């Protein structure tokens, strides 16, 4: 680990560790690897071998994807914690965890007593770099496993599967989600916030509900999604700070980017889901705020005006993905 990296898991400590780890990698070489990886990940054919082939690939991937994956997973975990504030995992398995972005997010989410984590991935270079990146910050075991239908998991409190399902065949996706449901008390699946990413989340959600899980987030219910297939897709957005190295690797100039993601968090214990959730960016107009909501009765629109008093200020401060309405003590 870089000596200057903070000792607690967070977005800042992850960026610090990345900066130290990638010091010796020429930005041009990293950018070329990123271009190849983007082309691979945007393809439509699932792979039957690790996409990350060597340390150069893995280092480029870490700079390109880890900050965004961290924030997306953290967003899903925040929603799970809101629905189950008294629950904390003691053990965690990060399936297809690669360099460990989801593991960093889990450790940060339950930072007072982070769970013991096992990271499983089939790419040894990713595991090696993840282990190096996490040295002195995360308490994790990094283990090589083929991620697919034959994978068997030890019983655990929490399983995360982030940005993995696209790389698998449909049969392997089904088997993997079913195995996660068998092994865990809580399962969090995160995919890109694209129409096909949403379809994979809906399929995973159906499998989890069929296995007896309750949806904790983002949905305020465990019934069928009210979105008619092919008409729209449910996704959310996370703001990601970009370091100077990150901007060089990605070829951008802004100090931030917005990561679109879709997710489901489902559990085998009692939870208190949101009454409804904001599923689009709130539209703020003069004297009113329009909120697109998903609730137990389906999709709806709520218009909050100044006449609603304190609720109006809450609506102006509300963000895409937030539960609605806010708790009474927040008004």
N, C-alpha and C positions, 0 to 999 in steps of 0.2 A: 504494500500500500504506500502511496505517496505520503511522505512524512507530514506534509501540511494539511492532509485531509482531516476534517473533523471526525470525532469518534462516535457520533450518533448518526443513525441512518436518516437521511432526509434528501430532498431534491438538491439542496446545496452541497451536501457531502458527496452525493452521487456525481454531480458535475465536477467537484474538486478531484475526486478519484479518477474520473474519466480524463481530465486534463493531464494529470500526472502519468497515467497509463499510456496515453497516446502521444506523449512528447516526441518520441522518436519516429513517428509515422508521417512521411511527407504528405501534406494536404492533397496534392495532386493524385498521389497513389490511392489515398483514401477515397477521394471523389470518384475515381474510376471504378473502384470496388463498389461504391454506393450506387453508381449508375447501373452496374450489372445486377446488383441485388434488387433495385427498384423494378427492373425489367422482369426479374424472376418472380417477385412477389405480386406483381400486377398481372401475371399470366393466369390462365384458367386451368392449367393441368396440375393436379396435386403431384408432389414429388414423392419418390420412394427412397430418397437418400437425403442426407443433410444438405441444406442450401449453403451453410457456412462451411467452407472447405479448409481454410487455413487461418493463421493468426491475422493476416492482413484483412481477410474478409470479416473476421470477427471484430477486429478493432474498428473497421469502418462501420460495421453494423452497430456497434456499441455507441459510437458518436452519432450516428444517424437516427437510431431508433430508441435507445434506452430512455432518454428524457421524456419522450412522448409516451412510450409504453408505461413508464412509471406514473405519469399524471393520469392516464386513462384508467389504469388499475386502481390508483388511489381514489379516483372519483367513484368507482364501483364500490370500493371498500367503505368509503364515507357513507354511501347510501345504506350499505349493510349495517354499519354501526348505528346509524340513525334508527333503523328498524329494530335493532337488538342491542341497545346501549349497555346492557349488563353482561353481555356475552363476550368472551375473549378466547381465542384458540390457544391451546398449549402446544399443539403440533400442527405443522403445515407442510403440504407437499406441493411443489411448483412443477407441474407437468409441462414438459417442453420449455422449461424456464430459461434455457440458453445462458446468457450472461447474467441473468438474475434480476431484471428490472422489476418483475412482480414481487420477488423476494424482498427487495429494498422497500417497495411500497407496503408490504405486509408488516415488515419490521418497524417502519415509521408509523403505521396506523395504530399499532399496539405497542408503542415505544416504551411504556413503563415496564412491561414484562413481555417482550416479543416472543413469539412461539419458536420452538425448535423446528428448523426448516430442512427439508430434503429437496434438492433441486435435481430433477431428472431431465436429461436431454440425450439425444443420440449423437451430437457433434462434440467430440472431445476437445477441439480447439475452443469452442464456446464455453465449455465447462472450465477449462484451464484458465481462460481469461476472466471468467466470472469469479472463480476462486481467488485469483490474484487481485481483482478489483475490490472484492469484499474483505480482504484480509484486515483483521483488526476492527472491522465495523459490523459485520454480520456473523451470527452463529449459525452456520449452515453446512450441510454435507452435500457435496456435488458428486452425482453418480451417473455414469453412462448407462442409458437404457434405450432400447428402440421404442419410439413413441408410435403406438398403433394399436391394433385390435388385440394383440397378444399381451399387452402390458398388464401386469398385476400390481396393485398398490397395497401397501400396508395400511391398516386402519389409521385414520388421522382425523383431527378436528376440521381442518380446512384444506380444500384442494383448489388451487387456481390453475386455470387453463387460459392463457392469454396469447392471442395472435398465433394460435397453433392449428385450429381446425381446418383452415384453408389449405394447409400443407398435406392433409390426409384425404384418403378416399372416403366416400360416404359411409361405407361399411365400417371403416376404422373409426370415423367420427362417432358413429353410433356406439360401437364397442367401448371407446374411450370414455364417453360421457356416462354410459351405464356402469363402468368400472369405478369412475369417480363417485357416482351415486351410491354404489355399494360400500365404498371405503370411508366416506366422509360424513360429517355432520353438517357441513356447509360447503357449497360448491359455488365458485365465482368463475364465470366464463366471459371473456372479453374478446371481441372481434372488431375489425375495422368498421367504421360507421358508414358503410356502403350498402346498397340494396342486397348484395349477396352475403355480406357480413351479417346483416339483420336476419336473413333467411337461415343462416347457420345458428344464430342465437335462438330463433324461434323453434328450430328443430331440437336444440339442446334443452330449451325450456320445457318443451312437451315431454321429452324423455325424463327430465327431473321430476316434473309433476306426476308423471305416470309411475315413477318409482316411490311416490309418497312424500315428496318434498313440498314445502310451501314457498312460494315466491316472496322474497323479502324486498326486492327492488329490481328494476325500477318500477315494475307494475304494482298498483295498489290492490291487486287481486291475483288469484292463481287460475282464473278462467281463461278462455280463449282470447287472444289478442284481438281488439276491435278493428284493427287495420285490415281492410280487404286486401288479400294477396295481390301484389303487382301494382297497387295504387299509390303506395307510400311506404316509408320505412321508419322505424323508431331508432333514433340515435341521439347522441349527446356530444358536447364539446368540452375540451379541457384546454386551458391556456398554458402554453409551454414556454418557459424562458429559454432563450438560445444563447449559449456562450459564444465567444468569438471563434473558437475552434469549431463549434457546431455550425456556425454560419459559413465558415470556409468550406467545410465538408459538404454542406447542402447547397452551397452556392447562393445563399440568400443574404439580404441586407437587414431585414427587420430584427429587432431584439426579441421577438416572440413569434410563435405560430399557434394555430388552433388545431388540436388533434381531435378529429371526429371518431367516435367509437360507439359501439353497441355492446350491451352486456346483459347478463342475468345473474342475480345472486339468489340462491335458493337454499333452504335449510330444513333440518329435521327437528327443530325445536320451536317453541312459541316465539312469534315476532309481532310487532305492531307496525305494519306497512303504512306508508303515507296514505292520507285520505284521497289524495290525487297527486299527480306529478305534472310539472310543466314540461311539455314535450317539444316546444319550439322557443326560440328566443323571444322574450316578452317585447311587445310592440308598445313603445311609450309615445303617447300623443299628448297634446295640450290638455291637461286636466283629467287624463284617463290613461289606464294601462290595459291592454288586451292580452289575456293569457290563454294559450292553447293548452288544454288539460286532458289527461287520461285518468279516468276514475273507474270505480266498480261498474258504473252504468255505461261506460264507453267514452268516446271522445266528445269534448265539449269546449266551448269558449266562455270565459268569464271576463267581464268588463268591470274594472275597479276604478271608481272615480273619487274625487276629493270628498264627496258626500259620505264615503265609507270611513272617513276619519283615519285612525292609525293604520288601518288595513291598506290604505292608499300608499302610504310611505313604504310599507312592507312590499307592496306590489312593485313600486319603482325600484326597490333594491333587489327584487327577486331575480334569479338567474335561471337560465335554461337547465333543466335537470333537477331543480329544487322541488321539495314537497310543497303542497299547497292544500289548505291555508297554513300559515305558520302557527306554531304552538301558541296557546293563549298568553303564556308568560313572555313571548317575544314581541307582543303588540304594544 
